Amino acid sequence: MKKLFYILLLMVITLLRVEAQNPGWIVPDDQKGKICLVKFTPDMVKQGEALYMKNCQSCHGIPTKKNFAAIQPSPGDLSEPKAGTQKDGELFYRITTGKVPMPEFRNILSEDERWSVISFLRSFHKGYVQPDPEKMAASMGKRIRLTMAYDTAKKKIMVKAVELTKNGPVSAKGAEIIVFVQRYFGNMQLADPKPTSESGYAGFDWPQDFPGDKTGKVILGARVNDPTGSMQEAIVRDTLTIGLPTNKPSLTDTRAMWSTREKAPVWMILTYVLAVIIVWYFIFYIILSVLDIRKIKQIKKT
Amino acid sequence: MDQIINDLSHHIRLNKGFFLWMGFLALAFLACLYAYIQQLRYGLGVAGIRDYISWGLYISNFVFFVASSLIGMLISAVLGLIGLAYVFLYARFQSPILWDVTVITTYFVISLLLLFLPMIPDMAVLYKRFANLPSWLKPVYKVLSLNWTDHPEQNRIIHRSIYILLILIIPAALSIHTVTSWLFALTVRPGWDSTIFGPYFVSGAFVAGSAAVIIAMFFFRKNYKLQDYLTDLHFNNMGKVLVLVAFVYLYFNINEYLVPGYKLKRADAVHLKELMSGHFALTFWLVQVGGLLIPIVLMLFRKMRKPLPLTLISIVVLIAAWFKRYLIVVPAMAHPFLPVQHVPDNFKVYSPTLIEIAITLLSFILVLIIITLISKFFPVIPVVETAKEKGLDPLKSNES
């Protein structure tokens, strides 16, 4: 009896511990209401599917197949009601911020791309009706358009923010701008975020020794970083020829151990060929001289 | 002199026992050949190997045979060639596979010459003086003995050739084991990513090779009644050799597991855990303790180096040597760096299929057939050398 009690106690403690370790993934209330500003279209779903396969499928598996990865906490199949009953804003927040072990996609997928992933997921959720963007538009933040240029004299990247109002574009003041440079993997933030000035400009010092590609091209991006939601997301990408031309030959351009057969290192070919020639020279020498044994007998006879 | 010739050559005949044994081998061979034909017809899918664990029994066998080939004979080389001939399609100078194929071919030819050259005088003597030489073997002996008359010039050629070959075979043997180890060590997989894999394989080959020699000695001695020529002294000495090489191998084993075991890098930790306390633990400890540690301790005692106990120990060591190759090949493949996901279950674990096991048996049967045939058609112990050691001149006594 005592034993049973201990076992039960142990089980309760274990359960409590598991609960304590898993406080859930809470989405702030102000984020729950966020919605997509356009109607989901079949094209969007298609784009979302491609993005999903590239970014999400390795853990979450193919929707409805329940072949998600066996890790803790479980990623789960996103076609299930657990995801299906969440609001668009909740899904959007979770994709955006991530929670270990799920990565954050803030800098990996653009806002549009995140929405197309959600549109793909929604295609599996029965009974889902998308909130009408038109009706909700009023409650959304200001619409901002960004442009970017390099100021040669000031050696600065100048980002201009323009608010699109009913009466036409107006310079947007106080929009917090982040500038980043595209790398092989993800983006690199260039400096601390800066608000735009009265005239809608934010300038970022451009390091003069920044490496570009062979011709000095650098792919830059800028976006509005507005956590309060008073401004909608705006992003601009541009290729500027302002980097230091950097010509690093590809690792497989020269002869090397790791290269293809045609690019084998000369010393290696020589070593191989020489070793084979030397060893086989002796082998053939021996075979020929052993065959001579026969002749010795004949010479002796004659 | 006739006594020596008869003693050392009386096994060269085709008796009932031989036909029974060969018949058994041939039947087993055919049964297993069927498995191989199945594999040729339906592809490697009939084996248990899949995308992730793509090296299973076959590569284990290959490594095992390369190791045992330190017997210095063609047996292993033939099998090595069978196992690898198909990769010679696209030769890349940087690839250890190209080097492996080259070295094995070279090693095969050198071994064949080393087997053949010392036998030339024997065949001449047996052709002339061995009355019981089967008549159908006579022309073979005549051709292969190359008109040997014990002429000084002939002796000079043979001795010089053997001398060169003995020098050549040392780098060839070292290369074959090192290059085989590089097939593994030139990757970053935990369990293979090791700088001591070369000497580790060489010393392992010495262990397997010595054990195989002891076993062969025992059976030739018993079946061909060679007790006077393969004495307890020979076994005692071979036992000492096996202890020595096993010690060296043990030393490399400790290095191979202790050093990554101390650092416990994440991937290494998974690999070592799987070996020492996980799925492969039973095999691992049987191989290390039963196949290496206990044999070493036993063979330190003179009594255990008598022919029968030494042979039993060698059989255990040789079986352990095979499982050791399996442990080197399979667990490392079961834990690649990239996660294994979205694949059928049989991709994740490896278990050999019946066909694979049959093909493995096929290779072992082939080894037995080759050894049996060679030992039935040719002397196992050099006749002329033995005679000369005893102060006899085999050819001259014939002429007088």
Interface residues (C-beta under 8 A of the other chain):
Chain A: Q57 S58 G61 N67 A69 M257 W258 S259 T260 R261 A264 P265 M268 I269 Y272 V276 V279 W280 F282 I283 Y285 I286 I287 S289 V290 L291 D292 I293 R294 I296 K297 Q298 K300
Chain B: Y90 A91 R92 F93 Q94 L98 W99 T102 T106 V109 I110 L113 L117 I120 L146 N147 W148 T149 H151 E153 Q154 I157 I158 R160 S161 I164 L165 L168 A172 P339 Q341 H342
